[in-house]
């Protein structure tokens, strides 16, 4: 599959520079980081959340867990993890478990963890279980500029 069509369209429209890195098949973002020989703290994972108002994505390093309390406090809402069936519908051009953490490509709001801003580059799922996108730190920050961020993981 490589890059999901929706994500590819978003990257092309925004003229967003990236590198594509192929790696052995891996099921999770953490195992993808290991397979691609990428430090886990540089690998962003997207976790889809839901509340009464709709869906939002939290983007955190793959070696950390989403802190729902911190997100709920910062956003003034009460989120919980989205059901897998909803994620499958929202990201219908991606393999199960390979959600790209660029929610804007899917017209979804997002919040990202400040730990990702400390790294020289950021890796992320491209929509399958064998390809990663790599964005430079300046590109990552530019793409995330309109999204709220904070310390949302532990």
Secondary structure, 3 states (H helix, E strand, C coil): CCCCHHHHHHHHHCCCCCEEEECCCCCCHHHHHHHCCCCHHHEEEEEEEEECCEEEEEEEECCCCECHHHHHHHHCCCCEECCHHHHHHHCCCCCCCCCCCCHHHHCCEEEEEHHHHHCCEEEEECCCCCEEEEEEHHHHHHHHCCCEEECCEC
